[in-house]
Amino acid sequence: MLVWFLVKTLFEIEPGVTSGDFLSGFLQGTRQALYENNRDSITITVPQVNPRIVGALIALYERTVSFYASLVNINAYHQPGVEAGKKMAASILELQTKVQTVIKETSEALDMATLATKAGSPDEVESVYKIVRHLAANGRGVALEGDLTDLKNLKVSAS
């Protein structure tokens, strides 16, 4: 199943957009929609993906969602924010297209703030950072230079 998922992320769904891009967009879009509605979210990064870690994460989230919902007396399975997440995902994918265009058309390495500005979204530095991390990790023509955790000093260029 995991191999199928990894292979599937390499296929283009639209010109220049893979299913992995959609998944990344949905993740960022959902986080942004939650943030704009004053809802907290967390992101857990794991060192590797294997059956044990995936199973542990699924179990963690199942229990966390059910337990928290019972504490605050809500129906955890009623999801009015899903549509908002889809709209934000579409805007992330649109920003990704702009970021890719800027990177292709620029000869020098750019920092995240400059890239965000050139892509027409100076207030979206974090989203641009996540987009270029996603593109670089998936061999999508982006090279990163510097410490991946140091947003201000990280540079991006075409690979």
C-alpha positions as CSV (number, residue, x, y, z in Angstrom):
1,M,0.0,0.0,0.0
2,L,2.8,2.5,0.9
3,V,4.7,1.7,-2.3
4,W,1.5,2.3,-4.3
5,F,1.1,5.7,-2.5
6,L,4.7,6.7,-3.2
7,V,4.5,5.7,-6.9
8,K,1.1,7.5,-7.2
9,T,2.6,10.8,-5.9
10,L,4.8,10.9,-9.0
11,F,2.0,11.0,-11.5
12,E,0.7,14.3,-12.9
13,I,-2.9,14.9,-12.2
14,E,-2.8,18.2,-14.1
15,P,0.1,19.7,-16.1
16,G,2.9,20.2,-13.6
17,V,0.8,19.1,-10.6
18,T,1.1,15.7,-9.0
19,S,-1.1,13.9,-6.6
20,G,1.6,14.6,-4.0
21,D,1.2,18.3,-4.7
22,F,-2.6,18.0,-4.0
23,L,-1.9,16.2,-0.7
24,S,0.6,18.8,0.3
25,G,-1.9,21.5,-0.7
26,F,-4.7,19.9,1.3
27,L,-2.4,19.7,4.3
28,Q,-1.4,23.3,4.1
29,G,-4.9,24.4,3.1
30,T,-6.5,22.7,6.1
31,R,-3.9,24.1,8.5
32,Q,-4.5,27.6,7.1
33,A,-8.3,27.3,7.3
34,L,-8.1,26.1,10.9
35,Y,-5.7,29.0,11.8
36,E,-8.1,31.6,10.2
37,N,-10.9,30.2,12.3
38,N,-8.8,30.4,15.5
39,R,-8.4,26.6,15.7
40,D,-5.1,25.1,16.7
41,S,-3.4,22.3,14.8
42,I,-0.2,20.4,15.1
43,T,2.2,18.8,12.6
44,I,4.2,15.7,13.6
45,T,7.3,15.0,11.6
46,V,8.7,11.5,11.7
47,P,12.3,10.4,10.8
48,Q,11.0,7.6,8.5
49,V,7.8,6.1,7.3
50,N,7.3,2.4,8.1
51,P,4.3,0.3,9.1
52,R,5.0,0.7,12.9
53,I,5.2,4.5,12.8
54,V,2.1,4.8,10.5
55,G,0.1,2.5,12.8
56,A,1.2,4.4,15.9
57,L,0.2,7.8,14.3
58,I,-3.2,6.4,13.3
59,A,-3.8,5.1,16.8
60,L,-2.6,8.4,18.3
61,Y,-4.9,10.5,16.2
62,E,-8.0,8.2,16.6
63,R,-7.7,8.3,20.4
64,T,-6.8,12.0,20.5
65,V,-9.8,13.0,18.4
66,S,-12.3,10.9,20.3
67,F,-10.9,11.8,23.7
68,Y,-10.7,15.6,23.0
69,A,-14.2,15.6,21.5
70,S,-15.6,14.0,24.6
71,L,-13.9,16.6,26.8
72,V,-15.4,19.5,25.0
73,N,-18.7,17.8,24.2
74,I,-18.7,18.0,20.4
75,N,-19.2,15.6,17.6
76,A,-15.7,15.1,16.3
77,Y,-16.9,13.5,13.1
78,H,-19.0,16.5,11.9
79,Q,-16.5,18.5,9.7
80,P,-17.8,21.8,8.5
81,G,-14.2,22.9,7.9
82,V,-13.6,20.4,5.1
83,E,-14.9,22.8,2.4
84,A,-12.8,25.6,3.8
85,G,-9.7,23.3,3.7
86,K,-10.4,22.4,0.0
87,K,-10.5,26.1,-0.9
88,M,-7.3,26.8,0.9
89,A,-5.7,23.8,-0.8
90,A,-6.6,25.3,-4.1
91,S,-4.9,28.6,-3.2
92,I,-1.8,26.7,-2.0
93,L,-1.6,24.9,-5.4
94,E,-2.0,28.2,-7.2
95,L,0.8,29.7,-5.1
96,Q,2.9,26.6,-5.9
97,T,2.5,27.3,-9.6
98,K,3.6,30.9,-9.1
99,V,6.6,29.8,-6.9
100,Q,7.7,27.3,-9.6
101,T,7.5,29.9,-12.3
102,V,9.6,32.4,-10.3
103,I,12.2,29.7,-9.5
104,K,12.5,28.7,-13.2
105,E,12.8,32.3,-14.4
106,T,15.4,33.4,-11.8
107,S,19.1,32.6,-12.2
108,E,20.2,33.3,-8.6
109,A,19.3,31.6,-5.4
110,L,16.5,33.3,-3.5
111,D,15.6,33.5,0.2
112,M,12.1,32.6,1.2
113,A,10.9,36.2,1.8
114,T,12.2,37.3,-1.6
115,L,10.6,34.3,-3.3
116,A,7.3,34.9,-1.6
117,T,7.4,38.5,-2.7
118,K,8.3,37.7,-6.3
119,A,5.5,35.1,-6.4
120,G,3.1,37.9,-5.4
121,S,2.4,36.7,-1.8
122,P,4.8,38.5,0.5
123,D,2.7,37.5,3.6
124,E,2.9,33.8,2.7
125,V,6.5,33.1,3.5
126,E,5.7,30.0,5.6
127,S,3.5,28.6,2.8
128,V,6.3,29.2,0.3
129,Y,8.8,27.5,2.6
130,K,6.5,24.4,2.9
131,I,6.0,24.4,-0.9
132,V,9.7,24.5,-1.7
133,R,10.4,21.8,0.9
134,H,7.7,19.6,-0.7
135,L,9.1,20.3,-4.2
136,A,12.7,19.6,-3.2
137,A,11.8,16.4,-1.4
138,N,10.0,15.1,-4.4
139,G,12.6,15.9,-7.0
140,R,10.6,18.6,-8.7
141,G,13.4,20.9,-10.0
142,V,14.1,22.8,-6.8
143,A,17.4,22.9,-4.9
144,L,17.7,24.1,-1.3
145,E,20.9,25.5,0.2
146,G,21.4,25.9,3.9
147,D,19.8,24.7,7.1
148,L,16.3,23.5,6.4
149,T,15.2,24.7,9.9
150,D,16.5,28.3,9.4
151,L,13.9,30.0,7.3
152,K,15.7,33.3,7.0
153,N,18.9,31.9,5.7
154,L,17.6,29.1,3.5
155,K,18.0,29.7,-0.2
156,V,16.2,28.1,-3.1
157,S,17.1,27.8,-6.8
158,A,16.3,25.6,-9.8
159,S,18.1,22.3,-9.8
